[in-house]
Amino acid sequence: MPKNRTKPPVGAPKTAEEFAAGAQTKTVTKSSTNPFDPNESRTQLVNGKVKPFKTIGLQFNRYEWWELEQAVKKSKRTTNSIIREGTIKELNSIKQS
């Protein structure tokens, strides 16, 4: 069996007890209780670089991309708009079930 060569992140708890103790002493910040806070910065510092707030990367196969392009042409909307609307509709259907 190969050796596990991954190193734990710096500052990671070494035992389950340390992890649990950290979770119990963690305080909730204002931004985590209200995701729509207008005063919250829309960028965040990641590895010393400023990154846009809450971005994702999606990979599409050819068929999915072709369908998305057809929807964009028919609706005269942007790809982001169509993806956002689809996400919101799916989330609402999950909440209702």
PAKOLRO-155969 format. One record per residue (C-alpha): residue in one letter; residue number from 0; x, y, z. Coordinates in steps of 0.25 Angstrom, whole numbers, plus 2048, in hexadecimal, padded with zeros to 3 digits. Each point is the difference from the previous one (the first is absolute). Layout:
% residues N
PALO  resn  resi    x    y    z
PALO     a   NUM    X    Y    Z
...
% end
This chain:
% residues 97
PALO  resn  resi    x    y    z
PALO     m     0  800  800  800
PALO     p     1  806  80E  7FC
PALO     k     2  804  80A  80B
PALO     n     3  7F7  80C  802
PALO     r     4  809  80B  7FC
PALO     t     5  7F6  80B  803
PALO     k     6  803  80A  80B
PALO     p     7  7F5  806  809
PALO     p     8  7FE  80E  7FE
PALO     v     9  808  80A  809
PALO     g    10  7F8  802  80D
PALO     a    11  7F7  7F4  7FE
PALO     p    12  7FC  7F9  80D
PALO     k    13  808  7F3  802
PALO     t    14  7F5  7F8  808
PALO     a    15  7F1  7FF  7FF
PALO     e    16  7FF  806  80E
PALO     e    17  808  80D  7FC
PALO     f    18  7F6  801  7F4
PALO     a    19  7F4  7FF  808
PALO     a    20  805  80A  80A
PALO     g    21  803  80A  7F5
PALO     a    22  7F2  7FE  7FB
PALO     q    23  7FA  802  80D
PALO     t    24  807  80D  803
PALO     k    25  7FE  806  7F2
PALO     t    26  7F8  80D  800
PALO     v    27  7F6  804  7F5
PALO     t    28  804  80C  7F9
PALO     k    29  7F6  80A  7FB
PALO     s    30  802  7FD  7F1
PALO     s    31  7FE  7F2  802
PALO     t    32  7F2  802  806
PALO     n    33  7FC  80A  7F5
PALO     p    34  805  7FC  7F2
PALO     f    35  7FA  80D  7FA
PALO     d    36  807  80A  808
PALO     p    37  802  80C  7F7
PALO     n    38  80C  805  808
PALO     e    39  808  7F2  7FE
PALO     s    40  80C  801  7F6
PALO     r    41  7FD  7F9  7F3
PALO     t    42  80F  7FB  7FF
PALO     q    43  808  7F7  809
PALO     l    44  80E  7FE  802
PALO     v    45  804  7F2  7FC
PALO     n    46  80F  7FB  801
PALO     g    47  804  80F  800
PALO     k    48  7F8  803  7F3
PALO     v    49  7F3  808  7FF
PALO     k    50  7F5  7F7  7FB
PALO     p    51  7F2  803  7FC
PALO     f    52  7F5  7FD  80A
PALO     k    53  7FA  7F2  7FE
PALO     t    54  804  7FB  7F3
PALO     i    55  7FE  7F2  7FA
PALO     g    56  806  7F9  7F4
PALO     l    57  7F7  7F7  7F8
PALO     q    58  804  7F6  7F5
PALO     f    59  7F6  7FD  7F5
PALO     n    60  800  7F4  7F6
PALO     r    61  7FE  804  7F2
PALO     y    62  7F1  7FD  800
PALO     e    63  7FD  808  80D
PALO     w    64  808  80C  7FA
PALO     w    65  7F8  7FF  7F3
PALO     e    66  7F3  800  807
PALO     l    67  805  80C  808
PALO     e    68  804  807  7F4
PALO     q    69  7F2  7FD  7F9
PALO     a    70  7F9  805  80D
PALO     v    71  808  80D  7FF
PALO     k    72  7FD  803  7F2
PALO     k    73  7F1  7FD  802
PALO     s    74  7FF  808  80C
PALO     k    75  80A  80C  7FD
PALO     r    76  805  7FE  80F
PALO     t    77  80E  7FD  805
PALO     t    78  805  7F2  803
PALO     n    79  802  805  80F
PALO     s    80  7F2  805  800
PALO     i    81  7FA  7F2  7FB
PALO     i    82  809  7F8  80A
PALO     r    83  7FC  809  80C
PALO     e    84  7F1  7FE  7FC
PALO     g    85  802  7F1  7FF
PALO     t    86  807  800  80D
PALO     i    87  7F6  808  808
PALO     k    88  7F4  7F7  7FA
PALO     e    89  807  7F3  804
PALO     l    90  803  806  80E
PALO     n    91  7F1  804  801
PALO     s    92  7FB  7F2  7FC
PALO     i    93  80A  7F9  80A
PALO     k    94  7FB  80A  80B
PALO     q    95  7F1  7FC  7FD
PALO     s    96  802  7F1  800
% end
